[in-house]
């Protein structure tokens, strides 16, 4: 079984709809992250959480919100989806590896906003 | 300013040959970590290898090795004995340690290199 799972894997929605992307992990990591990937831009950080009560904005948080329901669950919401939020979204968790946290990614959610 | 630069947008390599993917980085922090990830066409992002800025030896993980040249600020990934399953996009990434805040910064990615392994 995968250590980091994302649901749904694919979603097509319309402008203005509210969308929730869910992430679950069985790795037991405290830290979780949401990224989006656009062609030619690599990955950009949306939000991150170091534990259930610690949530922080990343570089592109506008238009998004998150909820850390439990150590193992971290959800990303688009309150009112717009077409330029069409992207591949990744959840990640991290563990200490040497002197630094190493991030492990889920399989991704491909979101299309029409 | 771009922190991670991958100058090769795409490359072809023959099966069983070695391939080197270039990555240069820009930082003024003495402590940082460098990572390589693989993204096959299915979309998932797979962690391959990590190198710390103070590590004395180049990192290796199976067929992956990282050619770390600190003075040149380069962290090239070498894949030995390429296999068809190595066809994917490869991303170099970095995290910096900020002494002023005693914390690690966010993971910053390059634009990626598309590798196609041919029979």
Boltz contact constraints between the chains, C-beta under 6 A:
constraints:
  - contact:
      token1: [A, 40]
      token2: [B, 111]
      max_distance: 6.0
  - contact:
      token1: [A, 42]
      token2: [B, 109]
      max_distance: 6.0
  - contact:
      token1: [A, 42]
      token2: [B, 110]
      max_distance: 6.0
  - contact:
      token1: [A, 42]
      token2: [B, 111]
      max_distance: 6.0
  - contact:
      token1: [A, 43]
      token2: [B, 109]
      max_distance: 6.0
  - contact:
      token1: [A, 45]
      token2: [B, 106]
      max_distance: 6.0
  - contact:
      token1: [A, 90]
      token2: [B, 45]
      max_distance: 6.0
  - contact:
      token1: [A, 98]
      token2: [B, 52]
      max_distance: 6.0
  - contact:
      token1: [A, 99]
      token2: [B, 52]
      max_distance: 6.0
  - contact:
      token1: [A, 100]
      token2: [B, 33]
      max_distance: 6.0
  - contact:
      token1: [A, 102]
      token2: [B, 50]
      max_distance: 6.0
  - contact:
      token1: [A, 103]
      token2: [B, 107]
      max_distance: 6.0
  - contact:
      token1: [A, 104]
      token2: [B, 47]
      max_distance: 6.0
  - contact:
      token1: [A, 105]
      token2: [B, 45]
      max_distance: 6.0
  - contact:
      token1: [A, 107]
      token2: [B, 44]
      max_distance: 6.0
  - contact:
      token1: [A, 108]
      token2: [B, 43]
      max_distance: 6.0
  - contact:
      token1: [A, 108]
      token2: [B, 44]
      max_distance: 6.0
